[in-house]
């Protein structure tokens, strides 16, 4: 009788993959915003929609986890992973909203480069998450975690050089303040991608 009270089928991997795909879309929309898009407000609105869709997946996954007796791996890791995936999308949405708020239309190649790093990182997360279905052969996860660590380092370097150039070449103090925040938020988003990799590595180690 107790078994009948448990969910008949719970596939947490679907939640992870759905969420990670939304992360890729959000990063691609953000890259377009840094690439001369004329639809800044429209793209920011789409990213906000993606953030809400991601929140729904996170809440659903968390609710199902609370009602599931047997899980594919540690319950804390399941909760941590879906939350860290959500942190990535939240970070992207915060950047997009500020681009609109600050009415930024100027193109800066350093910002585009950081956005390109985020697209690559989100794609690596999607590949790594797909590898969770086969923890007995975790090489795909390991490879993509290494990619994510490397991309985070690239993000750090790009942010430092972007700030140095901004402070050296920009005379308008308000512009400096706006772009400094944007660059720092872009780098923070790469940190959140790295946090996903850290957790995935922990899951692989526990499963070994």
ZAFIVO-942002 format. One record per atom (N, C-alpha, C, CB): residue in three letters; atom name; y, z, x. Coordinates in pm, whole numbers. Glycine has a CB too. Example, Ala and Ser with C-alpha at 12.3 -4.5 7.8 and 13.67 -1.06 7.14 Angstrom:
// ZAFIVO-942002
ALA|N|-569|780|1319
ALA|CA|-450|780|1230
ALA|C|-330|780|1320
ALA|CB|-447|905|1131
SER|N|-225|708|1285
SER|CA|-106|714|1367
SER|C|3|787|1290
SER|CB|-60|572|1408
This chain:
// ZAFIVO-942002
UNK|N|-121|0|83
UNK|CA|0|0|0
UNK|C|126|0|86
UNK|CB|1|122|-94
UNK|N|125|83|195
UNK|CA|240|88|283
UNK|C|271|-48|344
UNK|CB|217|190|393
UNK|N|165|-123|380
UNK|CA|184|-255|439
UNK|C|257|-348|344
UNK|CB|51|-316|477
UNK|N|235|-333|214
UNK|CA|300|-419|116
UNK|C|451|-396|110
UNK|CB|239|-397|-20
UNK|N|496|-280|159
UNK|CA|639|-250|158
UNK|C|713|-314|274
UNK|CB|660|-101|160
UNK|N|641|-361|375
UNK|CA|701|-422|493
UNK|C|736|-568|467
UNK|CB|607|-410|614
UNK|N|838|-619|536
UNK|CA|870|-762|521
UNK|C|748|-848|555
UNK|CB|990|-801|611
UNK|N|725|-952|475
UNK|CA|608|-1037|497
UNK|C|623|-1118|626
UNK|CB|587|-1132|377
UNK|N|746|-1162|657
UNK|CA|767|-1243|777
UNK|C|907|-1218|829
UNK|CB|744|-1393|749
UNK|N|916|-1174|951
UNK|CA|1046|-1149|1012
UNK|C|1051|-1222|1145
UNK|CB|1071|-997|1031
UNK|N|1137|-1321|1154
UNK|CA|1148|-1398|1277
UNK|C|1287|-1376|1335
UNK|CB|1121|-1548|1251
UNK|N|1298|-1273|1418
UNK|CA|1427|-1243|1479
UNK|C|1473|-1356|1569
UNK|CB|1419|-1114|1558
UNK|N|1379|-1434|1621
UNK|CA|1415|-1546|1708
UNK|C|1503|-1647|1635
UNK|CB|1289|-1615|1762
UNK|N|1478|-1664|1506
UNK|CA|1562|-1756|1427
UNK|C|1707|-1708|1424
UNK|CB|1507|-1769|1284
UNK|N|1725|-1577|1407
UNK|CA|1861|-1523|1405
UNK|C|1930|-1546|1540
UNK|CB|1858|-1371|1372
UNK|N|1857|-1522|1648
UNK|CA|1916|-1543|1781
UNK|C|1955|-1688|1803
UNK|CB|1817|-1498|1889
UNK|N|1866|-1779|1764
UNK|CA|1892|-1921|1788
UNK|C|2005|-1972|1698
UNK|CB|1765|-2004|1763
UNK|N|2008|-1929|1572
UNK|CA|2117|-1969|1483
UNK|C|2251|-1920|1538
UNK|CB|2094|-1914|1341
UNK|N|2253|-1798|1583
UNK|CA|2376|-1739|1634
UNK|C|2422|-1810|1762
UNK|CB|2357|-1588|1661
UNK|N|2328|-1837|1851
UNK|CA|2364|-1901|1977
UNK|C|2416|-2043|1955
UNK|CB|2244|-1903|2073
UNK|N|2362|-2112|1856
UNK|CA|2411|-2247|1826
UNK|C|2555|-2242|1773
UNK|CB|2319|-2317|1723
UNK|N|2585|-2140|1695
UNK|CA|2723|-2123|1649
UNK|C|2815|-2096|1767
UNK|CB|2732|-2008|1546
UNK|N|2765|-2023|1866
UNK|CA|2843|-1998|1985
UNK|C|2878|-2126|2059
UNK|CB|2769|-1905|2077
UNK|N|2782|-2216|2067
UNK|CA|2807|-2346|2131
UNK|C|2916|-2421|2054
UNK|CB|2677|-2430|2137
UNK|N|2905|-2425|1923
UNK|CA|3004|-2498|1844
UNK|C|3143|-2438|1861
UNK|CB|2965|-2497|1696
UNK|N|3151|-2305|1862
UNK|CA|3281|-2239|1880
UNK|C|3342|-2275|2015
UNK|CB|3266|-2086|1868
UNK|N|3261|-2276|2119
UNK|CA|3311|-2311|2253
UNK|C|3356|-2456|2259
UNK|CB|3204|-2284|2359
UNK|N|3284|-2544|2193
UNK|CA|3322|-2685|2191
UNK|C|3455|-2706|2118
UNK|CB|3213|-2770|2126
UNK|N|3472|-2633|2008
UNK|CA|3600|-2640|1936
UNK|C|3714|-2586|2023
UNK|CB|3592|-2562|1803
UNK|N|3689|-2479|2096
UNK|CA|3791|-2422|2184
UNK|C|3826|-2520|2295
UNK|CB|3743|-2289|2243
UNK|N|3726|-2585|2352
UNK|CA|3753|-2685|2456
UNK|C|3842|-2795|2402
UNK|CB|3622|-2744|2509
UNK|N|3817|-2838|2280
UNK|CA|3901|-2942|2219
UNK|C|4045|-2894|2206
UNK|CB|3845|-2982|2081
UNK|N|4064|-2765|2178
UNK|CA|4199|-2711|2165
UNK|C|4273|-2715|2299
UNK|CB|4193|-2566|2112
UNK|N|4199|-2705|2408
UNK|CA|4260|-2710|2541
UNK|C|4264|-2852|2597
UNK|CB|4183|-2620|2636
UNK|N|4224|-2949|2516
UNK|CA|4213|-3087|2566
UNK|C|4304|-3183|2492
UNK|CB|4070|-3136|2554
UNK|N|4416|-3133|2445
UNK|CA|4514|-3220|2382
UNK|C|4488|-3247|2236
UNK|CB|4519|-3348|2453
UNK|N|4407|-3164|2170
UNK|CA|4381|-3185|2027
UNK|C|4510|-3169|1947
UNK|CB|4274|-3085|1976
UNK|N|4527|-3258|1849
UNK|CA|4642|-3249|1761
UNK|C|4614|-3161|1640
UNK|CB|4684|-3387|1715
UNK|N|4492|-3112|1630
UNK|CA|4451|-3033|1513
UNK|C|4425|-2889|1552
UNK|CB|4324|-3093|1448
UNK|N|4520|-2828|1623
UNK|CA|4501|-2691|1672
UNK|C|4472|-2592|1559
UNK|CB|4625|-2647|1749
UNK|N|4551|-2599|1454
UNK|CA|4535|-2504|1343
UNK|C|4400|-2527|1274
UNK|CB|4650|-2519|1241
UNK|N|4364|-2653|1255
UNK|CA|4237|-2686|1190
UNK|C|4119|-2637|1274
UNK|CB|4227|-2838|1166
UNK|N|4127|-2660|1403
UNK|CA|4018|-2618|1492
UNK|C|4009|-2465|1499
UNK|CB|4037|-2676|1633
UNK|N|4123|-2399|1503
UNK|CA|4123|-2252|1503
UNK|C|4062|-2199|1374
UNK|CB|4265|-2197|1522
UNK|N|4091|-2266|1263
UNK|CA|4035|-2224|1135
UNK|C|3884|-2242|1134
UNK|CB|4099|-2302|1020
UNK|N|3835|-2350|1194
UNK|CA|3690|-2373|1202
UNK|C|3625|-2265|1288
UNK|CB|3659|-2513|1259
UNK|N|3691|-2229|1398
UNK|CA|3635|-2123|1483
UNK|C|3630|-1992|1405
UNK|CB|3719|-2106|1612
UNK|N|3730|-1966|1323
UNK|CA|3729|-1845|1239
UNK|C|3612|-1849|1141
UNK|CB|3862|-1829|1163
UNK|N|3586|-1966|1085
UNK|CA|3470|-1982|995
UNK|C|3340|-1955|1070
UNK|CB|3468|-2124|933
UNK|N|3331|-2007|1192
UNK|CA|3211|-1985|1273
UNK|C|3194|-1836|1300
UNK|CB|3220|-2064|1407
UNK|N|3304|-1769|1331
UNK|CA|3298|-1625|1358
UNK|C|3246|-1549|1237
UNK|CB|3436|-1572|1397
UNK|N|3287|-1590|1118
UNK|CA|3238|-1524|996
UNK|C|3090|-1554|973
UNK|CB|3321|-1571|874
UNK|N|3049|-1679|998
UNK|CA|2908|-1714|985
UNK|C|2823|-1633|1084
UNK|CB|2887|-1866|1009
UNK|N|2875|-1618|1205
UNK|CA|2804|-1540|1307
UNK|C|2794|-1394|1266
UNK|CB|2874|-1552|1442
UNK|N|2901|-1340|1208
UNK|CA|2898|-1202|1159
UNK|C|2790|-1184|1054
UNK|CB|3035|-1162|1102
UNK|N|2779|-1282|965
UNK|CA|2678|-1273|859
UNK|C|2537|-1269|918
UNK|CB|2690|-1393|762
UNK|N|2512|-1353|1019
UNK|CA|2381|-1351|1085
UNK|C|2357|-1217|1152
UNK|CB|2370|-1465|1189
UNK|N|2458|-1164|1217
UNK|CA|2445|-1034|1284
UNK|C|2413|-924|1184
UNK|CB|2574|-1000|1360
UNK|N|2484|-921|1074
UNK|CA|2461|-818|974
UNK|C|2323|-832|910
UNK|CB|2569|-823|865
UNK|N|2282|-956|883
UNK|CA|2149|-980|825
UNK|C|2040|-936|921
UNK|CB|2132|-1128|789
UNK|N|2053|-975|1047
UNK|CA|1955|-937|1148
UNK|C|1945|-785|1160
UNK|CB|1992|-998|1285
UNK|N|2058|-718|1161
UNK|CA|2060|-573|1173
UNK|C|1994|-507|1052
UNK|CB|2204|-521|1188
UNK|N|2023|-559|934
UNK|CA|1964|-504|812
UNK|C|1812|-523|811
UNK|CB|2025|-570|688
UNK|N|1767|-642|849
UNK|CA|1623|-668|853
UNK|C|1556|-580|958
UNK|CB|1596|-817|883
UNK|N|1621|-560|1070
UNK|CA|1566|-475|1175
UNK|C|1542|-334|1124
UNK|CB|1659|-471|1296
UNK|N|1633|-282|1044
UNK|CA|1619|-147|990
UNK|C|1501|-136|893
UNK|CB|1746|-106|919
UNK|N|1461|-250|837
UNK|CA|1352|-249|738
UNK|C|1220|-301|794
UNK|CB|1390|-332|619
UNK|N|1218|-327|924
UNK|CA|1098|-385|986
UNK|C|1027|-281|1072
UNK|CB|1135|-508|1072
UNK|N|899|-267|1050
UNK|CA|821|-165|1121
UNK|C|775|-215|1257
UNK|CB|699|-125|1038
UNK|N|728|-340|1263
UNK|CA|677|-397|1388
UNK|C|772|-508|1433
UNK|CB|531|-452|1370
UNK|N|820|-500|1556
UNK|CA|914|-598|1609
UNK|C|855|-667|1732
UNK|CB|1049|-529|1645
UNK|N|901|-789|1764
UNK|CA|842|-865|1876
UNK|C|870|-802|2012
UNK|CB|894|-1007|1875
UNK|N|980|-728|2025
UNK|CA|1006|-650|2145
UNK|C|1096|-533|2106
UNK|CB|1072|-737|2257
UNK|N|1140|-456|2202
UNK|CA|1211|-331|2178
UNK|C|1322|-345|2073
UNK|CB|1269|-279|2307
UNK|N|1326|-253|1979
UNK|CA|1424|-258|1870
UNK|C|1567|-252|1923
UNK|CB|1399|-143|1771
UNK|N|1587|-166|2024
UNK|CA|1720|-155|2082
UNK|C|1766|-285|2147
UNK|CB|1723|-44|2184
UNK|N|1672|-358|2207
UNK|CA|1706|-485|2269
UNK|C|1739|-591|2164
UNK|CB|1592|-534|2358
UNK|N|1668|-587|2052
UNK|CA|1697|-681|1943
UNK|C|1838|-658|1891
UNK|CB|1595|-666|1828
UNK|N|1870|-531|1866
UNK|CA|2004|-498|1817
UNK|C|2109|-532|1922
UNK|CB|2012|-348|1780
UNK|N|2082|-498|2048
UNK|CA|2177|-526|2154
UNK|C|2202|-674|2173
UNK|CB|2130|-467|2282
UNK|N|2097|-755|2162
UNK|CA|2112|-898|2185
UNK|C|2196|-963|2075
UNK|CB|1975|-965|2191
UNK|N|2167|-931|1950
UNK|CA|2244|-994|1842
UNK|C|2390|-950|1848
UNK|CB|2182|-960|1704
UNK|N|2414|-827|1890
UNK|CA|2552|-778|1902
UNK|C|2625|-845|2018
UNK|CB|2553|-626|1920
UNK|N|2556|-865|2128
UNK|CA|2620|-929|2243
UNK|C|2645|-1077|2217
UNK|CB|2534|-913|2369
UNK|N|2556|-1141|2144
UNK|CA|2583|-1279|2103
UNK|C|2708|-1284|2015
UNK|CB|2462|-1338|2027
UNK|N|2722|-1184|1929
UNK|CA|2838|-1177|1841
UNK|C|2965|-1151|1921
UNK|CB|2819|-1069|1735
UNK|N|2954|-1072|2027
UNK|CA|3070|-1045|2112
UNK|C|3125|-1174|2172
UNK|CB|3033|-947|2224
UNK|N|3036|-1266|2208
UNK|CA|3080|-1394|2266
UNK|C|3164|-1472|2164
UNK|CB|2958|-1480|2311
UNK|N|3114|-1484|2043
UNK|CA|3187|-1559|1940
UNK|C|3319|-1490|1908
UNK|CB|3101|-1573|1812
UNK|N|3318|-1357|1902
UNK|CA|3442|-1283|1876
UNK|C|3546|-1313|1984
UNK|CB|3415|-1131|1870
UNK|N|3501|-1320|2109
UNK|CA|3592|-1348|2220
UNK|C|3653|-1487|2207
UNK|CB|3519|-1335|2354
UNK|N|3573|-1584|2166
UNK|CA|3623|-1721|2148
UNK|C|3725|-1725|2035
UNK|CB|3506|-1819|2118
UNK|N|3696|-1656|1927
UNK|CA|3788|-1655|1813
UNK|C|3922|-1592|1850
UNK|CB|3726|-1582|1695
UNK|N|3917|-1488|1932
UNK|CA|4042|-1421|1972
UNK|C|4130|-1514|2055
UNK|CB|4011|-1293|2052
UNK|N|4069|-1599|2137
UNK|CA|4146|-1695|2217
UNK|C|4209|-1800|2125
UNK|CB|4055|-1763|2323
UNK|N|4129|-1855|2035
UNK|CA|4178|-1959|1945
UNK|C|4294|-1908|1859
UNK|CB|4065|-2010|1855
UNK|N|4281|-1786|1809
UNK|CA|4386|-1731|1722
UNK|C|4516|-1712|1797
UNK|CB|4341|-1599|1662
UNK|N|4507|-1677|1925
UNK|CA|4629|-1658|2004
UNK|C|4694|-1791|2042
UNK|CB|4599|-1577|2130
UNK|N|4615|-1893|2061
UNK|CA|4673|-2024|2088
UNK|C|4762|-2068|1971
UNK|CB|4562|-2128|2112
UNK|N|4716|-2039|1850
UNK|CA|4795|-2074|1731
UNK|C|4914|-1979|1717
UNK|CB|4708|-2069|1604
UNK|N|4888|-1849|1734
UNK|CA|4995|-1750|1721
UNK|C|5109|-1776|1818
UNK|CB|4939|-1610|1743
UNK|N|5074|-1808|1943
UNK|CA|5175|-1831|2045
UNK|C|5230|-1974|2044
UNK|CB|5117|-1801|2181
UNK|N|5179|-2055|1952
UNK|CA|5223|-2194|1937
UNK|C|5215|-2269|2070
UNK|CB|5367|-2200|1881
UNK|N|5102|-2252|2137
UNK|CA|5082|-2316|2266
UNK|C|5036|-2460|2246
UNK|CB|4981|-2238|2351
UNK|N|5112|-2551|2298
UNK|CA|5075|-2693|2289
UNK|C|5061|-2756|2428
UNK|CB|5180|-2770|2208
UNK|N|5112|-2687|2529
UNK|CA|5106|-2738|2665
UNK|C|4961|-2742|2715
UNK|CB|5192|-2651|2759
UNK|N|4926|-2850|2780
UNK|CA|4793|-2861|2841
UNK|C|4796|-2807|2983
UNK|CB|4744|-3007|2839
UNK|N|4700|-2722|3014
UNK|CA|4685|-2671|3151
UNK|C|4542|-2698|3196
UNK|CB|4720|-2518|3161
UNK|N|4522|-2772|3304
UNK|CA|4387|-2806|3349
UNK|C|4301|-2684|3380
UNK|CB|4394|-2894|3471
UNK|N|4365|-2574|3423
UNK|CA|4289|-2453|3453
UNK|C|4227|-2393|3326
UNK|CB|4380|-2349|3521
UNK|N|4301|-2401|3216
UNK|CA|4248|-2350|3090
UNK|C|4132|-2438|3041
UNK|CB|4359|-2344|2983
UNK|N|4150|-2568|3055
UNK|CA|4042|-2660|3017
UNK|C|3917|-2634|3101
UNK|CB|4088|-2807|3032
UNK|N|3936|-2610|3230
UNK|CA|3822|-2584|3318
UNK|C|3748|-2456|3276
UNK|CB|3869|-2573|3465
UNK|N|3823|-2353|3240
UNK|CA|3760|-2229|3193
UNK|C|3687|-2251|3061
UNK|CB|3865|-2118|3177
UNK|N|3745|-2332|2973
UNK|CA|3679|-2363|2847
UNK|C|3550|-2443|2870
UNK|CB|3773|-2441|2755
UNK|N|3553|-2532|2969
UNK|CA|3432|-2608|3003
UNK|C|3322|-2514|3055
UNK|CB|3464|-2715|3110
UNK|N|3361|-2412|3132
UNK|CA|3265|-2311|3178
UNK|C|3201|-2241|3058
UNK|CB|3334|-2208|3271
UNK|N|3282|-2211|2958
UNK|CA|3230|-2143|2839
UNK|C|3133|-2231|2760
UNK|CB|3345|-2099|2749
UNK|N|3162|-2360|2752
UNK|CA|3069|-2450|2685
UNK|C|2935|-2450|2757
UNK|CB|3127|-2594|2679
UNK|N|2939|-2462|2890
UNK|CA|2815|-2461|2968
UNK|C|2741|-2328|2952
UNK|CB|2845|-2487|3117
UNK|N|2817|-2218|2951
UNK|CA|2755|-2086|2937
UNK|C|2689|-2071|2800
UNK|CB|2859|-1976|2958
UNK|N|2756|-2117|2696
UNK|CA|2699|-2105|2561
UNK|C|2572|-2189|2549
UNK|CB|2801|-2149|2455
UNK|N|2570|-2304|2614
UNK|CA|2450|-2388|2612
UNK|C|2335|-2322|2689
UNK|CB|2481|-2527|2672
UNK|N|2369|-2256|2800
UNK|CA|2267|-2185|2877
UNK|C|2211|-2068|2797
UNK|CB|2325|-2134|3010
UNK|N|2296|-2001|2722
UNK|CA|2249|-1892|2635
UNK|C|2151|-1945|2532
UNK|CB|2368|-1822|2565
UNK|N|2183|-2058|2471
UNK|CA|2095|-2117|2371
UNK|C|1958|-2150|2430
UNK|CB|2158|-2244|2312
UNK|N|1957|-2206|2550
UNK|CA|1829|-2238|2615
UNK|C|1752|-2111|2650
UNK|CB|1853|-2321|2743
UNK|N|1822|-2010|2698
UNK|CA|1756|-1885|2735
UNK|C|1698|-1815|2613
UNK|CB|1854|-1792|2807
UNK|N|1775|-1811|2506
UNK|CA|1729|-1746|2382
UNK|C|1605|-1816|2328
UNK|CB|1840|-1747|2276
UNK|N|1601|-1950|2338
UNK|CA|1483|-2023|2292
UNK|C|1358|-1981|2369
UNK|CB|1505|-2175|2306
UNK|N|1377|-1939|2495
UNK|CA|1264|-1897|2577
UNK|C|1204|-1765|2536
UNK|CB|1305|-1888|2717
UNK|N|1272|-1689|2449
UNK|CA|1220|-1560|2406
UNK|C|1091|-1573|2325
UNK|CB|1324|-1487|2323
UNK|N|1067|-1688|2269
UNK|CA|945|-1707|2190
UNK|C|821|-1712|2277
UNK|CB|955|-1835|2108
UNK|N|840|-1721|2408
UNK|CA|725|-1727|2499
UNK|C|750|-1636|2620
UNK|CB|697|-1874|2545
UNK|N|753|-1506|2596
UNK|CA|783|-1412|2703
UNK|C|673|-1404|2808
UNK|CB|806|-1275|2645
UNK|N|556|-1459|2777
UNK|CA|450|-1461|2879
UNK|C|482|-1563|2988
UNK|CB|314|-1494|2814
UNK|N|577|-1653|2960
UNK|CA|621|-1752|3059
UNK|C|774|-1755|3058
UNK|CB|561|-1895|3029
UNK|N|837|-1657|3124
UNK|CA|981|-1637|3110
UNK|C|1069|-1721|3204
UNK|CB|1012|-1494|3131
UNK|N|1013|-1824|3268
UNK|CA|1088|-1898|3367
UNK|C|1215|-1963|3311
UNK|CB|1001|-2004|3429
UNK|N|1207|-2012|3187
UNK|CA|1325|-2074|3126
UNK|C|1437|-1972|3110
UNK|CB|1289|-2135|2989
UNK|N|1402|-1851|3070
UNK|CA|1502|-1746|3057
UNK|C|1563|-1714|3193
UNK|CB|1441|-1619|2994
UNK|N|1478|-1697|3293
UNK|CA|1526|-1663|3427
UNK|C|1620|-1770|3482
UNK|CB|1408|-1643|3522
UNK|N|1581|-1896|3467
UNK|CA|1664|-2006|3518
UNK|C|1803|-2004|3455
UNK|CB|1597|-2141|3493
UNK|N|1806|-1985|3326
UNK|CA|1934|-1990|3257
UNK|C|2018|-1865|3278
UNK|CB|1912|-2011|3110
UNK|N|1953|-1753|3305
UNK|CA|2028|-1633|3342
UNK|C|2099|-1654|3476
UNK|CB|1935|-1510|3350
UNK|N|2031|-1719|3569
UNK|CA|2093|-1751|3698
UNK|C|2213|-1843|3676
UNK|CB|1989|-1818|3795
UNK|N|2197|-1941|3588
UNK|CA|2308|-2031|3554
UNK|C|2426|-1951|3499
UNK|CB|2263|-2138|3450
UNK|N|2397|-1856|3412
UNK|CA|2503|-1775|3351
UNK|C|2575|-1688|3453
UNK|CB|2445|-1687|3241
UNK|N|2501|-1631|3547
UNK|CA|2564|-1551|3651
UNK|C|2656|-1637|3737
UNK|CB|2458|-1482|3738
UNK|N|2610|-1758|3767
UNK|CA|2691|-1849|3848
UNK|C|2816|-1892|3772
UNK|CB|2608|-1973|3888
UNK|N|2802|-1918|3643
UNK|CA|2918|-1958|3563
UNK|C|3020|-1846|3550
UNK|CB|2873|-2004|3425
UNK|N|2971|-1722|3543
UNK|CA|3064|-1609|3537
UNK|C|3145|-1600|3665
UNK|CB|2988|-1478|3511
UNK|N|3079|-1624|3779
UNK|CA|3150|-1625|3907
UNK|C|3254|-1737|3911
UNK|CB|3052|-1640|4023
UNK|N|3217|-1853|3858
UNK|CA|3312|-1963|3851
UNK|C|3433|-1925|3765
UNK|CB|3245|-2089|3795
UNK|N|3404|-1856|3654
UNK|CA|3512|-1812|3566
UNK|C|3608|-1718|3636
UNK|CB|3454|-1744|3443
UNK|N|3554|-1626|3715
UNK|CA|3639|-1534|3792
UNK|C|3731|-1610|3886
UNK|CB|3553|-1434|3872
UNK|N|3673|-1705|3959
UNK|CA|3750|-1781|4057
UNK|C|3858|-1866|3989
UNK|CB|3657|-1872|4141
UNK|N|3821|-1929|3878
UNK|CA|3917|-2012|3806
UNK|C|4032|-1928|3751
UNK|CB|3848|-2086|3691
UNK|N|4001|-1810|3700
UNK|CA|4104|-1724|3645
UNK|C|4201|-1679|3754
UNK|CB|4042|-1603|3576
UNK|N|4147|-1641|3870
UNK|CA|4235|-1596|3979
UNK|C|4328|-1709|4026
UNK|CB|4150|-1545|4096
UNK|N|4272|-1828|4043
UNK|CA|4355|-1941|4088
UNK|C|4455|-1982|3980
UNK|CB|4266|-2061|4127
UNK|N|4415|-1971|3853
UNK|CA|4505|-2006|3744
UNK|C|4624|-1911|3738
UNK|CB|4430|-2005|3610
UNK|N|4598|-1782|3755
UNK|CA|4706|-1684|3753
UNK|C|4799|-1702|3873
UNK|CB|4649|-1542|3751
UNK|N|4739|-1729|3989
UNK|CA|4822|-1750|4108
UNK|C|4916|-1868|4089
UNK|CB|4733|-1772|4231
UNK|N|4864|-1977|4035
UNK|CA|4945|-2097|4011
UNK|C|5052|-2070|3905
UNK|CB|4857|-2215|3968
UNK|N|5013|-1999|3800
UNK|CA|5106|-1967|3691
UNK|C|5224|-1887|3743
UNK|CB|5034|-1890|3579
UNK|N|5197|-1782|3819
UNK|CA|5302|-1695|3870
UNK|C|5391|-1766|3972
UNK|CB|5242|-1569|3931
UNK|N|5333|-1859|4042
UNK|CA|5407|-1931|4145
UNK|C|5496|-2040|4086
UNK|CB|5311|-1992|4244
UNK|N|5450|-2108|3982
UNK|CA|5518|-2228|3934
UNK|C|5595|-2209|3804
UNK|CB|5420|-2336|3916
UNK|N|5559|-2107|3723
UNK|CA|5624|-2093|3593
UNK|C|5744|-1997|3601
UNK|CB|5522|-2041|3489
UNK|N|5861|-2047|3560
UNK|CA|5983|-1967|3568
UNK|C|6009|-1887|3440
UNK|CB|6101|-2056|3597
UNK|N|5955|-1933|3329
UNK|CA|5980|-1867|3201
UNK|C|5888|-1746|3185
UNK|CB|5960|-1967|3082
UNK|N|5948|-1628|3176
UNK|CA|5869|-1504|3172
UNK|C|5782|-1495|3047
UNK|CB|5961|-1383|3177
UNK|N|5831|-1542|2934
UNK|CA|5753|-1537|2810
UNK|C|5630|-1627|2822
UNK|CB|5839|-1580|2689
UNK|N|5649|-1744|2880
UNK|CA|5536|-1835|2900
UNK|C|5432|-1773|2991
UNK|CB|5585|-1969|2958
UNK|N|5479|-1706|3096
UNK|CA|5387|-1638|3187
UNK|C|5304|-1534|3113
UNK|CB|5465|-1572|3303
UNK|N|5369|-1454|3030
UNK|CA|5299|-1349|2955
UNK|C|5194|-1409|2863
UNK|CB|5399|-1265|2873
UNK|N|5232|-1516|2793
UNK|CA|5138|-1580|2699
UNK|C|5016|-1636|2772
UNK|CB|5208|-1692|2620
UNK|N|5041|-1715|2876
UNK|CA|4930|-1778|2946
UNK|C|4847|-1678|3024
UNK|CB|4981|-1886|3039
UNK|N|4908|-1574|3076
UNK|CA|4831|-1470|3146
UNK|C|4727|-1410|3053
UNK|CB|4924|-1360|3200
UNK|N|4768|-1381|2929
UNK|CA|4672|-1326|2833
UNK|C|4562|-1425|2800
UNK|CB|4744|-1284|2706
UNK|N|4599|-1551|2782
UNK|CA|4499|-1653|2751
UNK|C|4396|-1665|2863
UNK|CB|4565|-1789|2726
UNK|N|4444|-1674|2987
UNK|CA|4352|-1685|3101
UNK|C|4261|-1563|3110
UNK|CB|4431|-1701|3232
UNK|N|4317|-1446|3090
UNK|CA|4236|-1324|3100
UNK|C|4133|-1317|2987
UNK|CB|4327|-1200|3095
UNK|N|4168|-1363|2870
UNK|CA|4072|-1364|2760
UNK|C|3962|-1468|2782
UNK|CB|4143|-1391|2627
UNK|N|3997|-1579|2842
UNK|CA|3895|-1678|2876
UNK|C|3795|-1620|2976
UNK|CB|3961|-1806|2934
UNK|N|3846|-1551|3077
UNK|CA|3757|-1490|3176
UNK|C|3673|-1380|3113
UNK|CB|3838|-1433|3293
UNK|N|3732|-1303|3021
UNK|CA|3657|-1198|2953
UNK|C|3542|-1257|2871
UNK|CB|3751|-1117|2861
UNK|N|3565|-1374|2815
UNK|CA|3459|-1440|2738
UNK|C|3342|-1478|2829
UNK|CB|3513|-1566|2668
UNK|N|3372|-1519|2952
UNK|CA|3261|-1548|3046
UNK|C|3188|-1419|3082
UNK|CB|3315|-1616|3175
UNK|N|3260|-1308|3090
UNK|CA|3195|-1178|3114
UNK|C|3097|-1145|3002
UNK|CB|3301|-1066|3127
UNK|N|3135|-1177|2880
UNK|CA|3048|-1147|2766
UNK|C|2924|-1235|2767
UNK|CB|3124|-1165|2635
UNK|N|2938|-1357|2817
UNK|CA|2819|-1442|2834
UNK|C|2726|-1381|2939
UNK|CB|2860|-1586|2875
UNK|N|2784|-1330|3045
UNK|CA|2704|-1266|3149
UNK|C|2632|-1143|3094
UNK|CB|2792|-1227|3268
UNK|N|2697|-1070|3003
UNK|CA|2634|-952|2943
UNK|C|2508|-991|2865
UNK|CB|2733|-880|2851
UNK|N|2511|-1107|2803
UNK|CA|2391|-1158|2735
UNK|C|2280|-1180|2837
UNK|CB|2422|-1289|2658
UNK|N|2315|-1240|2951
UNK|CA|2216|-1266|3056
UNK|C|2158|-1135|3109
UNK|CB|2280|-1346|3171
UNK|N|2242|-1034|3127
UNK|CA|2194|-904|3175
UNK|C|2088|-847|3081
UNK|CB|2312|-805|3189
UNK|N|2115|-856|2950
UNK|CA|2021|-802|2853
UNK|C|1891|-884|2850
UNK|CB|2085|-798|2713
UNK|N|1905|-1016|2858
UNK|CA|1786|-1101|2858
UNK|C|1698|-1072|2979
UNK|CB|1826|-1248|2857
UNK|N|1759|-1048|3093
UNK|CA|1681|-1013|3212
UNK|C|1605|-883|3189
UNK|CB|1772|-1000|3336
UNK|N|1670|-787|3125
UNK|CA|1603|-661|3096
UNK|C|1483|-678|3004
UNK|CB|1700|-564|3033
UNK|N|1497|-767|2905
UNK|CA|1387|-794|2813
UNK|C|1270|-855|2888
UNK|CB|1432|-889|2699
UNK|N|1299|-949|2981
UNK|CA|1195|-1013|3061
UNK|C|1123|-910|3147
UNK|CB|1255|-1125|3149
UNK|N|1197|-820|3208
UNK|CA|1136|-718|3295
UNK|C|1046|-625|3213
UNK|CB|1247|-636|3367
UNK|N|1091|-585|3096
UNK|CA|1010|-496|3013
UNK|C|884|-565|2964
UNK|CB|1092|-446|2894
UNK|N|892|-695|2945
UNK|CA|776|-768|2894
UNK|C|675|-802|3002
UNK|CB|820|-895|2826
UNK|N|714|-787|3128
UNK|CA|626|-825|3240
UNK|C|505|-732|3250
UNK|CB|704|-822|3372
